[in-house]
Amino acid sequence: MITEKILNSMIDIVGEEFVSTDPEDLYIYSYDMTEEPQGNPNAIVMPKTPEEIQQLLKIANEYKIPVIPYVAGANIGGLTVTHRGGMIVDLKRMRQILKFDAISKYVVLEPGVTFGHLKKFLLENHPDFIYSYAFAPPYTSVTTNALLEGLTEFSFRWGCMGDWITGLEVVLPTGEITRIGSCATSDHWNMKYPLPDMTGLFIGWQGMTGIVTKCAVKVVPKPPIRKLYGAVYSGLDVADEVFKKVANTDLIHGDFTFSWPTVLMMMGQKHPLREIRDDEPVMMTGLLIFANDKKDLKNKERQLSKIAQEASEKTNQNVQILPAELGAPKKILEYLDLPSNLPPFFEFRSGDKKGVGMSWLGTYTNPNNWKECYEKGYKIMEDHGFEPLIFVKNMDSGHFYVVRFLIPFNKAVPGEAEEVRKMLEELVDATLPLGSIPYKCPAWAAKKVKKVLDPAWLALARKIRDTLDPNHIMNPDRWAFLD
Ligand SMILES: Cc1cc2nc3c(=O)[nH]c(=O)nc-3n(C[C@H](O)[C@H](O)[C@H](O)COP(=O)(O)OP(=O)(O)OC[C@H]3O[C@@H](n4cnc5c(N)ncnc54)[C@H](O)[C@@H]3O)c2cc1C
């Protein structure tokens, strides 16, 4: 597919050391940590500028070569695995932080800037500002996380990360470079209003509508006090009551809830996990409170206790809420200093690190149905012989929840990847009818989503793709319902 002539043109654009067709390099980029079968990229190219990307896309269009944008390939959805060959456009060399504006509170990043880079930059240069980090490893990209509508530390208060984008620069599939938002009129990247909001042409598209070369995201002032509390629940009903009640207050900025087996794993218990005793909690939530001063904090603590008491009374179940330093093991607190590497997740099933595999079904879920979604998933995971490692999150003050089924597995065990795929398919079949939509949606899951999609929505999505990418070169394996 990529002839010598095309390869030479690619080398002319980025330089010889930044193009590879070596089998060992192709191998590295041919798979990710999920159960997705190995793909078949033909070349890796590492551009440094939007203009280089522009030229690469012109060639890709001329010869109809698939183009797969890539930073760390750590999306957990098989989203950078190509089964149609093509060129992987690895953006790691584009790692400049281009602009910081403390007044309108945004930072402009190249796509290779990672959570680790951004945290270091803010700590060293603007310690009064913070970003909302994902539970993802520090080597993953801030831009791709926002483009994938990721969920992060403060999603309870401010929703998913697509909402933090205030401006974009994009190389379109046909090679034009365009800016979206107020940066289309001046060098101010602070808002996407009031022009027609075209950020949606690139958010959630998994790299099918262009390559983002600059991304402006909000930063927020560091609160004077930031304190973590832990809640443990004797049943799901009391948890539901607490979730709903806190979502109707302005008490919380961040939350993350783990099924009890997940807590045991994070505390260092090994696979296979022991049986859960009847007297153990079912779940634990970390609740993050921002406060202006001690008085404000005390007041918020009091309100939280009242919510706990009322929720227990209403449900006849029990919830205990304590400052994290009194209850949470040090290990868990370390993992929650984001971004962190979360080693126990990766190593849980594979121990010696050979064959480390990691997959999930993440769903953006209707709050009315989260419990059913959680319970169905819990059972499916147990039936397949996997520990029910489940993560729940209240998003955007209760407008939606995340229920994510986490599946560390061992690729070195014959048949385990196939079992994981079977289990994931069952999880989608069980949760889709509840209004739960897979995020970072893999291609196989997109085919299932198609069955419930409004045909008019699908027709519009196809029109948008055809207009932006007439030759369907951009990451063509993604969103398989578009084929
Ligand atoms: C242990 C673990 C925990 C995680 N926890 C979370 C979490 O809590 N919340 C969360 O949201 N995510 C989480 N993630 C997922 C993931 O790490 C992030 O969303 C992440 O930022 C993806 O970054 P990446 O650099 O690996 O992107 P990649 O996997 O390289 O790319 C992701 C997608 O974006 C496309 N793309 C890449 N660059 C561009 C570009 N410049 N323009 C257009 N499209 C592009 C790719 O083609 C692909 O479709 C987790 C991952 C792991 C491994």
The ligand as an SDF file (V2000), in Angstrom:
LIG
                    3D

 53 58  0  0  0  0  0  0  0  0999 V2000
   -5.1510    2.5390   33.4140 C   0  0  0  0  0  0  0  0  0  0  0  0
   -5.8710    3.5140   32.5700 C   0  0  0  0  0  0  0  0  0  0  0  0
   -6.8100    4.3420   33.1670 C   0  0  0  0  0  0  0  0  0  0  0  0
   -7.5040    5.2610   32.3970 C   0  0  0  0  0  0  0  0  0  0  0  0
   -8.3870    6.0690   33.0280 N   0  0  0  0  0  0  0  0  0  0  0  0
   -9.0590    7.0020   32.3150 C   0  0  0  0  0  0  0  0  0  0  0  0
   -9.9600    7.8850   32.9710 C   0  0  0  0  0  0  0  0  0  0  0  0
  -10.1330    7.8710   34.1800 O   0  0  0  0  0  0  0  0  0  0  0  0
  -10.6320    8.7590   32.2210 N   0  0  0  0  0  0  0  0  0  0  0  0
  -10.4620    8.8410   30.8810 C   0  0  0  0  0  0  0  0  0  0  0  0
  -11.1080    9.6700   30.2580 O   0  0  0  0  0  0  0  0  0  0  0  0
   -9.6030    8.0290   30.2330 N   0  0  0  0  0  0  0  0  0  0  0  0
   -8.9000    7.1240   30.9150 C   0  0  0  0  0  0  0  0  0  0  0  0
   -8.0180    6.3020   30.2790 N   0  0  0  0  0  0  0  0  0  0  0  0
   -7.9640    6.3570   28.7940 C   0  0  0  0  0  0  0  0  0  0  0  0
   -6.9100    7.1780   28.1520 C   0  0  0  0  0  0  0  0  0  0  0  0
   -5.6520    7.0450   28.7320 O   0  0  0  0  0  0  0  0  0  0  0  0
   -7.1480    8.6270   27.9240 C   0  0  0  0  0  0  0  0  0  0  0  0
   -8.3960    9.0150   27.4810 O   0  0  0  0  0  0  0  0  0  0  0  0
   -6.0590    9.1870   27.0870 C   0  0  0  0  0  0  0  0  0  0  0  0
   -5.8660   10.5010   27.2460 O   0  0  0  0  0  0  0  0  0  0  0  0
   -5.8430    8.6650   25.6910 C   0  0  0  0  0  0  0  0  0  0  0  0
   -4.5580    9.1590   25.3390 O   0  0  0  0  0  0  0  0  0  0  0  0
   -3.5610    8.5100   24.3760 P   0  0  0  0  0  0  0  0  0  0  0  0
   -2.4770    9.5020   24.3670 O   0  0  0  0  0  0  0  0  0  0  0  0
   -3.1900    7.1620   24.7120 O   0  0  0  0  0  0  0  0  0  0  0  0
   -4.4270    8.5730   23.0160 O   0  0  0  0  0  0  0  0  0  0  0  0
   -4.4080    7.5290   21.8120 P   0  0  0  0  0  0  0  0  0  0  0  0
   -4.8590    6.2230   22.3280 O   0  0  0  0  0  0  0  0  0  0  0  0
   -3.0990    7.5850   21.1230 O   0  0  0  0  0  0  0  0  0  0  0  0
   -5.5320    8.1580   20.8710 O   0  0  0  0  0  0  0  0  0  0  0  0
   -6.8680    8.1060   21.2520 C   0  0  0  0  0  0  0  0  0  0  0  0
   -7.7920    8.4410   20.0690 C   0  0  0  0  0  0  0  0  0  0  0  0
   -7.5840    9.7880   19.6580 O   0  0  0  0  0  0  0  0  0  0  0  0
   -7.1930    9.8460   18.2770 C   0  0  0  0  0  0  0  0  0  0  0  0
   -6.2130   10.9250   18.1980 N   0  0  0  0  0  0  0  0  0  0  0  0
   -4.9630   10.9310   18.7190 C   0  0  0  0  0  0  0  0  0  0  0  0
   -4.4050   12.1400   18.5190 N   0  0  0  0  0  0  0  0  0  0  0  0
   -5.3120   12.8960   17.8580 C   0  0  0  0  0  0  0  0  0  0  0  0
   -5.3110   14.2290   17.3600 C   0  0  0  0  0  0  0  0  0  0  0  0
   -4.2830   15.0310   17.5420 N   0  0  0  0  0  0  0  0  0  0  0  0
   -6.3930   14.6670   16.6800 N   0  0  0  0  0  0  0  0  0  0  0  0
   -7.4660   13.8650   16.5000 C   0  0  0  0  0  0  0  0  0  0  0  0
   -7.5280   12.6070   16.9740 N   0  0  0  0  0  0  0  0  0  0  0  0
   -6.4650   12.1250   17.6420 C   0  0  0  0  0  0  0  0  0  0  0  0
   -6.6390    8.4810   17.9670 C   0  0  0  0  0  0  0  0  0  0  0  0
   -6.7150    8.1700   16.6080 O   0  0  0  0  0  0  0  0  0  0  0  0
   -7.5570    7.5960   18.8120 C   0  0  0  0  0  0  0  0  0  0  0  0
   -8.7800    7.4180   18.1610 O   0  0  0  0  0  0  0  0  0  0  0  0
   -7.2710    5.3650   31.0080 C   0  0  0  0  0  0  0  0  0  0  0  0
   -6.3070    4.5550   30.4220 C   0  0  0  0  0  0  0  0  0  0  0  0
   -5.6050    3.6530   31.1860 C   0  0  0  0  0  0  0  0  0  0  0  0
   -4.5640    2.8300   30.5130 C   0  0  0  0  0  0  0  0  0  0  0  0
  1  2  1  0
  2  3  1  0
  2 52  2  0
  3  4  2  0
  4  5  1  0
  4 50  1  0
  5  6  2  0
  6  7  1  0
  6 13  1  0
  7  8  2  0
  7  9  1  0
  9 10  1  0
 10 11  2  0
 10 12  1  0
 12 13  2  0
 13 14  1  0
 14 15  1  0
 14 50  1  0
 15 16  1  0
 16 17  1  0
 16 18  1  0
 18 19  1  0
 18 20  1  0
 20 21  1  0
 20 22  1  0
 22 23  1  0
 23 24  1  0
 24 25  2  0
 24 26  1  0
 24 27  1  0
 27 28  1  0
 28 29  2  0
 28 30  1  0
 28 31  1  0
 31 32  1  0
 32 33  1  0
 33 34  1  0
 33 48  1  0
 34 35  1  0
 35 36  1  0
 35 46  1  0
 36 37  1  0
 36 45  1  0
 37 38  2  0
 38 39  1  0
 39 40  1  0
 39 45  2  0
 40 41  1  0
 40 42  2  0
 42 43  1  0
 43 44  2  0
 44 45  1  0
 46 47  1  0
 46 48  1  0
 48 49  1  0
 50 51  2  0
 51 52  1  0
 52 53  1  0
M  END
$$$$
